[in-house]
Amino acid sequence: MQRKISAELLAWKNQKDRKPLILNGARQVGKTYALEHFAKEHFDNVVYLNMELETTLHDILDGDLSPKRIIQHLELTKKQNITPDKTLIFFDEIQACERALTALKYFCEQAPEYHVAAAGSLLGVAVGREKYSFPVGKVDELYMFPLDFEEFLWALGYDGLAEEIRHHFESNEAMNTAVHKTALELYKKYLVIGGMPAVVKKFVETESFLDAQIIQNNIFNEYVADMSKYADTTTSVKIRACYNSVPAQLAKENRKFQYKIVQKGGTATIFGESIEWLNFAGTALKCQKITEGNLPIAVYAYFPDFKLYMSDVGLLTLKSGLPAEWLVSENNEENNFMGSVTENYVAQALTANKIPLFYWKNDNTAEVDFVLQKGVEVIPVEVKRGVNTRSKSMGIFAKQYNSPYSIRISQKNFGFENGIKSVPLYAVFCITA
């Protein structure tokens, strides 16, 4: 399965001032597969260390953390030679062993000639820093997300369609009507399947939505189990409550997160820590409100107000109970919740392109779904689930903050008119900041 992270991993390998790498991301986004596939293509051998399953490895790291000593022990226990530039040392599930995390610092300082990579989930919440500190400044970090729609197209064998979409995004020329329709049909399937690699793989093999949703349900249960594993009992209950409330939060006309939806009388004091847990764990995406569209937009964040999306749109549609057959039909455009699903999809796509999530709302009723900062330009982005694209808010924002153009995401074809760049829903992966 082709993943965009492969190019970033190769760039890391070839850096002269390379540090040990941490590949971060939520569970089941494909970190282990990506690193193993990368190792097979670019190294003579890989020394694989699963810190969650191979607990005897913890004993090796219990004493002196000098790279020379660690390498000697690994060569003996794994019966492999570890050679600079030819061997990848791969610590998987590194959050299960804080000493392994600390060891990365010494590889950076004392043995930079070795290629060392680690994959971890929930590093922001799993590592207790009372005893061992995160090796700040001593590691390179990359973040991995579920497959975006372009990677989904690659997995289904539509490489040519992905190239065609990119061409029309750049030229603003309308796509052939038949091709446009095909791309929209595939987009609707993505809303059901989402981007979890195991789910996509199952769908490619069976073309069954039901089979795919069985895998999705297993992943959802793993996420819930992590909430109990990496938080105390009281906190884990609050985390689950916040996570389970996401579909209901998005179903409201005003999609701002409201603590009272989680629990009557709920407040930020009660649930604020749980929201941050979900955000750091990568299982939810936080979109912060901004009060102004001036540079830099991040400094105008109004922290009490935010929206919360699920990190994978397929998990949202599963959790909300939307029937797969209905989602891929043409009869759902008038359903209000489809607007929420569409927004979640866009939030996921922007996050995959490393674009921070912000939305804007003024003191009256104007609201823009997303706001991007592209260099010195501030671009408003409106998201529409169908072909009805009327929106006063985007025009108000563009005029007030002198935006060079606006982006309208909908089921309409490519185009550029009256300062509005029309981007079909299937082409959101082309948007960069």
C-alpha positions, 0 to 999 in steps of 0.5 A: 500500500503506497503511502506518502510518508515514504518520501519523508522517511527517505528524506530523513535517511539521507539527511547529513545531520540526521537524528533518531526518528520518532514516527508518531501517530494514532493507533492503526494508521500504518506506522509499523508497516510504513517503517518495515516497508521502508527498511526493506527497500533502503537497508540491508537488514532491520533489527525489529524491537517490539517494546510492548511484546518483547519485555526482555528487551527492557532488561537490556535498557535497564542499565547503561544506555550507551549505544555501544553497549546496546548494539552489542546486546542487540547483535547477540540477542537478535543474531544480526550484524548492526552496520552504520548506513546498512541497518535500521534499528527499529523500536516499535511501540516505544511508548511501552518503554521509557528507557528506550525513549531516553536511549534515543538521546544517546544515539543522537549524541554518541552514535549519529552514524546509526539509523535509529527509528521508533514508532509510537502511539499516544506518546503525548499521554503515555510517557510519564515524565517524572522519571524519564524525560522526552529527548527534546532536540535530540530526535526528528519527528514525523507524524502519520495519519490515516490514508487521505483520499489520494492514497485511497485512490492509489490503493484502489488502483486509480493512480491516473485519476489522482494525477488528473485531479491534481492537474485540474486543481492547478489549472482550475479547468472543469473535469470531464463530466463522467470522470467528475461523477466517478470521482464523486462516487469514489469520494462517497465510498471513502466516507464509509471506508475512511483511511485506516489501512486495515479497513482499506485493505479489507475493502480492496480485497472484498469490496464489502462495506460490512467486512470493512466495518467489522475492522473499523469496529475493532479499531474503535474498541482498541481506541476505547481500550487505550483510554483505560490503559493510559489514563486513570479510571476517573479520567478514562470515563470522561475521555470516553464520554467526550469521544462518544459525544462527537457525533452529537456535537457535530449534529448540532446546527452550531457545531461548537463543542459544548460540554453540556452535551457530554454531561448535564452541567459539564464544564471545561474544568471537568472535561478540558483535560479529556479533550486535550487527551483525545487531541494529543492521542490523535484520535480527535482533531481540534479546530480552534476558533479565531476572532480575526483573519489577520496575520498570524491567525494562530495568535487570534485563537479564542481557546474556549470555543472549538470544534472537535472532529474524529480523526477518521471519517470512516469511524465517524460514520460507523459511530453515528450509525449511518447506513453505508448504502445510504451514504453512497447514494445520491439521495442524502444531500439534503440530510443535515448530518451529511454536512457534519460528515463532510466537514469532518472529511475536510478536517481530516484531509487538511490535517494530513497535509499538516494544516492547522485547523481554525475556523472563524466566527464574528460577533453576529452570525457569520461563520467560515468553516476553515481558515488557512494561512498560506504564507502572507495570505489568509484564505477562507474555506467554505464546505458544502455537502452538495451543489448548493454553494451560496454562502454570505459568510465567506464573502464577508470574511474575504472583504473584511480581511482582504483575502486574495481569493476564497476556496469553496469545497462542494460537489461542483466541478473545478473552476475559478470565478469572482475570486472563488476557487471551486474545489470538488470534494474529492480534491481536498487533498490538493490544498496545501498551506 
